[in-house]
Amino acid sequence: MSWRRTPKAGLPKAGPPKAGPPDPAGGPSTSHRQRKSGRLALAGAVRRLAGPRRKRLSGGPALRDLLDEALAGVAARPTRLVLTTLGTVLGIAALVGTVGLGQTAAGQITQLFDLAAATRVVVTPDDTGQQGEAATQLPWDAPQRLVRLNGVDAAGTVSHVDVGEDLVRSVAGLDGAKEGYKLQIMAASGGLFDAVRAALKTGRFFDAGHDSRGDKVVVLGKNAAKRLGINRVDSQPAVFIGDQAYTVIGIVDSVSGKAELLDSVIMPNGTAKTAFNLKAPESVEIRTTVGGAQLIAKQAPVAIDPNNPSAMKVDAPPKQGGVRKGVESNLNALFLLLGAVALLVGGLGIANVTLLSVLERVGEIGLRRALGAARRHVAGQFLVESVIVGFLGGLLGTAVGVLLTVGVSFARDWTPILDNKLTFGAPFLGAVIGLIAGTYPAWKASAIEPITALRGT
């Protein structure tokens, strides 16, 4: 008995497919069409197994999905992230640090201006006669008249003394032929040193007692003392102006507003009147409280000469506000320029690295496009990645800039000045830099065609 296997119901009979007749229109044969339809059926089965295909949304992917994809793309290459962020960190740190240090330095400069130049008022006789001598002279007690004014901290007279051809020597030669120095001789009242904020290197200043008695004592400026070879006064050294000896009781180390005193030999007014026939003081140096210079400049001529105040010439500092604004604006402009250059470098770094990332992820971009992602979706992902990198760099750069400003200020014993708007806005400025830097790479990524990308991979 012979057994024959019968085909199961519903299954086609096994065997090679029969070749159909050729297509009269010249197209593919029937067997070719069958193979093509089989591949289409297989693709359909794969799509059915993968699940129903989502419809493309006109609004693009959700923001959360976009952020997730961008964070995953950024975190996938941590070393590159660090190097890319470093450029923005340096740029933002340079911007915050330079602006902070610029404002701090401007504050210190204006503070020093307030303490020195903004509190200095100088009064001199204004009218001059035909022979070049002052028609109106300053009284010897002008400092006493001025210190009565509210706002005057100190006042003192100062004058140049004409000693003719006399030289200044530290030691008198036995034959009188030892070479000396042609130094400037000045006469002053006891209050001058306080008025010009003089600081002693050694010794003491002369006072009203030396002035009234006409004692032969002098105070040397540090430059004059160096030329004369005198650096201490405990042994009561003497200097000779011509043939007259004067005891050195002090050496001035620094002054504010009257630098020529450092090169001079300074004696009391009473001594200059007796030895060199000084007729009257040349000028009065006034130190005022901060903010009182303008008022004292108006009151000083009346206090010195009530009968003829117009005969006095007053040299007063400009208003503080304009000088402070000018100093701050100049420094801020300089440091902002340096910060902008640093930001430009950081933005170029983000653009270069993002463009390199696009070239390395061509296959990924092509697969996304083949699966239905539109151009704007691809561009949006790379833009968000650039913004994230810029924001992280801005955040870290702000911290570094603030620490730099505070550290330098602490080391220099300054008061740090930070602009709150810049401090809190710098991270977002980094994000804007990242957005601008990532625009071209994002456009480059969105222009990649799926078939070109997949074919290249």
C-alpha positions in Angstrom: 0.0 0.0 0.0 1.4 3.3 -0.9 1.1 6.4 1.4 0.9 9.9 0.1 1.1 13.0 2.3 -1.8 15.3 1.7 -1.3 19.0 2.1 -2.9 20.7 5.1 -5.8 22.9 4.6 -5.1 26.5 4.1 -1.5 26.1 3.0 -0.4 26.3 -0.6 1.1 23.3 -2.2 4.9 23.1 -2.0 6.9 23.5 -5.1 8.8 26.0 -7.1 6.8 29.0 -8.2 5.8 29.0 -11.8 7.2 31.7 -14.0 4.5 33.8 -15.4 4.3 35.3 -18.7 6.3 38.4 -19.4 4.6 41.8 -19.0 3.5 43.1 -22.4 4.3 46.7 -21.3 8.0 45.7 -20.8 7.8 45.8 -16.9 9.1 43.1 -14.6 7.9 39.6 -14.8 5.2 38.2 -12.6 7.8 36.4 -10.4 9.6 39.7 -9.8 6.3 41.3 -8.7 5.7 38.5 -6.4 9.1 38.8 -4.7 8.5 42.6 -4.3 5.1 42.0 -2.8 6.7 39.5 -0.4 9.2 42.1 0.8 6.4 44.6 1.3 4.4 42.1 3.3 7.5 41.3 5.5 8.0 45.1 6.2 4.3 45.4 7.1 4.6 42.5 9.5 7.6 44.1 11.2 5.7 47.4 11.5 2.7 45.5 13.0 5.0 43.7 15.5 6.6 47.1 16.4 3.2 48.5 17.2 1.0 51.1 15.6 2.9 54.0 14.0 2.5 57.3 15.8 1.2 60.2 13.8 3.6 63.0 13.3 2.7 65.9 15.5 2.7 69.3 13.9 4.0 70.9 17.1 7.1 68.6 17.3 8.2 66.5 20.3 7.3 67.4 23.8 9.6 69.7 25.7 10.4 67.0 28.3 11.3 64.5 25.6 13.5 67.2 23.9 15.3 68.0 27.1 15.8 64.2 27.8 17.3 63.7 24.4 19.5 66.8 24.7 20.8 65.8 28.1 21.5 62.3 26.9 23.5 63.7 24.0 25.4 66.1 26.2 26.2 63.5 28.9 27.2 60.8 26.4 30.6 62.4 26.0 31.7 63.7 29.4 35.3 64.6 28.4 34.1 66.6 25.5 31.5 68.3 27.7 34.2 69.3 30.1 36.4 70.7 27.4 33.5 72.5 25.7 32.2 74.0 28.9 35.7 75.1 29.8 35.7 77.8 27.1 32.4 79.3 28.3 33.6 79.0 31.9 36.7 81.0 31.1 34.7 83.6 29.1 32.0 84.2 31.8 34.6 84.1 34.6 36.7 86.7 32.7 33.6 88.8 32.2 32.4 88.6 35.8 35.9 88.9 37.3 37.0 91.8 35.2 33.9 93.8 35.6 33.9 93.0 39.4 37.5 93.9 39.7 37.0 97.0 37.5 34.2 98.3 39.7 36.1 97.4 42.9 39.2 99.2 41.6 37.1 102.2 40.5 35.6 102.3 44.0 39.1 102.3 45.6 40.3 105.0 43.2 37.4 107.3 43.9 37.7 106.6 47.6 41.4 107.7 47.5 40.3 110.7 45.4 37.8 111.6 48.0 40.4 111.3 50.8 43.1 113.2 49.0 42.2 115.6 46.1 38.6 116.0 47.0 39.4 117.4 50.4 42.2 119.8 49.4 41.6 123.5 49.1 44.4 126.0 48.4 44.1 129.8 48.9 46.6 132.2 47.4 46.6 136.0 46.8 45.1 136.9 43.4 46.0 140.5 42.7 49.6 141.2 41.7 51.3 144.6 41.5 53.3 146.0 38.7 56.6 144.9 40.3 55.4 141.3 40.5 54.8 141.4 44.3 51.5 140.5 45.7 49.3 143.5 46.3 47.3 141.6 48.9 49.2 139.4 51.3 48.0 136.5 53.4 48.1 137.1 57.1 50.3 135.0 59.3 47.3 133.8 61.3 45.3 132.7 58.3 45.3 129.0 59.5 43.8 130.0 62.8 41.1 131.9 61.0 40.3 129.0 58.8 40.2 126.2 61.4 37.2 128.0 63.0 35.1 127.1 60.0 32.9 124.1 60.3 34.3 121.5 57.9 38.0 122.4 58.1 40.1 119.6 59.6 43.5 121.3 59.3 45.2 124.3 57.7 48.7 125.5 57.3 50.7 128.1 55.4 53.6 127.2 53.0 56.1 129.5 51.2 59.2 129.2 49.1 62.2 130.8 50.7 64.8 132.7 48.7 68.3 131.9 50.0 70.2 133.3 47.1 73.2 131.2 46.1 73.5 129.4 49.5 74.0 125.7 49.2 72.8 123.0 51.7 75.5 120.8 53.3 75.1 118.1 55.9 78.7 118.6 57.3 80.5 122.0 57.2 84.0 121.7 55.7 86.8 123.2 57.6 87.8 125.5 54.8 84.2 126.1 53.7 84.9 124.7 50.3 83.0 121.4 50.6 80.5 121.0 47.8 76.8 121.3 48.8 73.5 120.9 47.1 71.1 123.4 45.7 68.0 122.2 47.5 64.6 123.9 47.8 64.0 125.7 51.1 60.4 126.1 52.2 58.8 127.7 55.3 55.7 126.4 56.9 53.4 126.8 59.9 53.0 123.9 62.3 49.6 122.9 60.9 50.9 122.3 57.4 51.9 118.7 58.0 48.5 117.8 59.2 46.9 119.6 56.3 48.9 117.7 53.7 48.6 114.4 55.6 52.4 114.1 56.0 53.7 110.9 57.5 57.0 110.8 59.4 59.8 108.4 58.5 61.6 109.3 61.8 61.8 112.1 64.3 59.0 114.7 64.8 57.4 117.8 63.2 58.1 121.3 64.5 55.1 123.0 66.2 53.8 126.5 67.0 56.4 126.8 69.8 59.3 126.4 67.3 57.6 128.9 65.0 57.0 131.6 67.6 60.6 131.4 69.0 62.2 131.2 65.6 64.2 128.1 66.5 66.8 126.9 64.0 65.3 123.6 63.3 64.3 121.9 60.0 62.4 118.9 58.8 63.7 117.2 55.7 61.8 115.6 52.9 62.9 112.0 52.3 64.5 112.8 48.9 66.4 115.7 50.4 67.5 113.6 53.3 68.8 110.9 51.0 70.9 113.4 49.0 72.3 114.8 52.2 73.1 111.3 53.6 70.9 111.7 56.7 68.6 108.7 57.7 68.2 109.2 61.4 67.8 112.1 63.8 68.5 110.5 67.2 72.0 111.9 67.2 70.7 115.4 66.3 72.3 115.8 62.9 72.7 119.3 61.5 72.5 120.8 58.0 74.1 124.0 56.9 72.3 126.5 54.7 75.1 128.7 53.7 77.1 129.2 57.0 74.1 128.8 59.3 73.5 125.5 61.1 70.0 124.0 61.6 69.1 121.0 63.6 67.2 118.2 61.8 64.4 117.0 64.0 62.4 114.9 61.5 62.2 113.3 58.1 59.0 113.3 56.1 58.2 110.0 54.4 55.1 110.8 52.4 52.6 113.7 51.8 49.3 114.1 49.9 48.8 116.9 47.4 52.2 118.7 48.0 54.8 116.3 46.6 57.5 119.0 46.4 57.9 118.9 50.2 59.7 115.6 49.8 62.5 117.3 47.9 62.7 120.3 50.3 64.2 121.5 53.5 61.3 122.8 55.6 61.8 125.4 58.4 59.3 127.2 60.6 57.8 130.5 59.5 59.4 132.4 62.4 62.8 131.0 61.5 62.4 132.1 57.8 61.3 135.6 58.9 64.3 136.1 61.0 67.0 134.4 58.8 65.7 135.2 55.3 63.3 138.1 55.8 60.2 136.3 54.7 57.4 138.9 54.3 54.2 136.8 54.1 53.0 133.3 53.4 52.5 132.4 49.7 49.5 130.1 50.1 47.4 128.3 52.6 46.8 124.5 52.4 43.4 123.4 53.8 42.2 119.9 54.4 38.4 119.6 54.7 36.0 116.9 55.6 34.7 114.7 52.7 32.0 116.6 50.9 32.9 120.0 52.4 35.4 121.3 49.9 32.9 123.3 47.8 31.5 125.1 50.8 34.9 125.8 52.3 36.1 127.2 49.0 33.4 129.8 49.2 33.9 130.7 52.9 37.7 130.7 53.0 38.3 134.1 51.3 35.8 135.8 53.6 37.5 134.2 56.7 41.0 135.2 55.6 40.2 138.8 54.4 36.6 139.9 55.2 37.2 143.4 53.7 38.4 142.2 50.3 37.6 138.5 49.8 37.8 138.9 46.0 41.6 139.4 46.3 41.9 135.7 47.2 42.2 133.0 44.6 40.8 129.6 45.6 41.8 126.3 44.0 39.0 123.8 44.8 38.5 120.2 43.5 35.7 119.5 41.0 32.5 117.9 42.2 33.1 114.3 43.3 30.2 112.8 41.4 31.4 113.7 38.0 35.0 112.4 38.6 33.7 109.2 40.2 31.4 108.5 37.2 34.2 109.2 34.8 36.7 106.9 36.4 34.1 104.1 36.8 32.9 104.4 33.2 36.5 104.3 31.7 37.5 101.3 33.8 34.2 99.4 33.1 34.6 100.1 29.3 38.1 98.6 29.3 37.2 95.5 31.3 33.9 94.9 29.4 36.0 94.9 26.2 38.3 92.2 27.7 35.3 90.2 28.9 33.6 90.4 25.5 36.7 89.0 23.8 36.8 86.1 26.2 33.1 85.4 25.6 33.8 85.4 21.8 36.5 82.7 22.3 34.1 80.6 24.4 31.3 80.9 21.9 33.6 79.8 19.1 34.6 76.8 21.1 31.0 75.7 21.6 30.3 76.2 17.8 33.4 74.1 16.8 32.6 71.3 19.2 28.9 71.2 18.3 29.8 71.1 14.6 32.2 68.2 15.2 29.4 66.4 17.1 27.1 66.8 14.2 29.6 65.3 11.8 30.2 62.3 14.2 26.4 61.7 14.6 25.4 61.7 11.0 24.2 58.1 11.2 22.0 59.0 14.2 20.6 62.0 12.4 19.8 59.9 9.4 18.0 57.3 11.4 15.9 59.9 13.2 15.0 61.5 9.9 14.1 58.0 8.5 11.9 57.3 11.5 9.9 60.5 10.9 11.7 63.3 12.6 11.4 66.6 10.8 14.2 69.1 10.2 13.1 71.3 13.1 13.2 68.4 15.5 16.8 67.7 14.7 17.7 71.4 14.8 15.9 71.8 18.1 17.8 69.0 19.7 21.2 70.4 18.8 20.2 73.9 19.9 19.0 72.7 23.3 22.3 70.8 23.7 24.3 74.0 22.9 22.1 76.0 25.4 22.7 73.5 28.1 26.5 73.6 27.6 26.4 77.4 27.6 24.3 77.6 30.7 26.6 75.2 32.6 29.6 77.1 31.5 28.0 80.4 32.5 27.0 79.0 35.9 30.5 77.7 36.7 32.1 80.8 35.2 30.0 83.1 37.4 31.1 81.2 40.5 34.8 81.5 39.4 34.5 85.2 38.6 32.8 86.0 42.0 35.5 84.0 43.9 38.2 85.7 41.9 36.8 89.2 42.7 36.4 88.4 46.4 39.8 86.7 46.7 41.7 89.6 45.1 39.7 92.1 47.2 40.5 90.2 50.3 44.2 90.0 49.5 44.4 93.8 48.7 42.2 94.7 51.7 39.6 96.2 49.4 35.8 96.2 49.6 34.5 94.0 46.8 31.8 95.5 44.6 29.7 93.1 42.5 26.9 94.0 40.1 23.9 91.8 41.1 22.4 92.1 37.6 25.6 90.7 36.0 26.1 88.1 38.7 22.6 86.6 38.3 22.4 87.2 34.6 25.7 85.7 33.6 24.5 82.1 33.5 21.7 83.1 31.2 24.2 85.1 29.2 26.1 81.8 28.8 23.0 80.1 27.6 22.5 82.9 25.0 26.0 82.4 23.8 25.4 78.7 23.5 22.2 79.4 21.5 24.0 81.7 19.1 27.0 79.4 18.8 24.8 76.3 18.1 22.7 77.9 15.4 24.9 77.0 12.5 25.7 73.5 13.6 21.9 72.9 14.2 21.1 74.2 10.7 23.8 71.9 9.3 22.4 68.9 11.1 18.8 69.6 10.0 20.0 69.9 6.3 21.3 66.2 6.3 19.0 64.0 4.2 18.1 60.6 5.5 19.2 58.6 2.5 22.5 60.4 2.3 23.2 59.8 6.0 22.3 56.1 5.9 24.2 55.5 2.7 27.3 57.1 4.2 27.1 54.8 7.3 
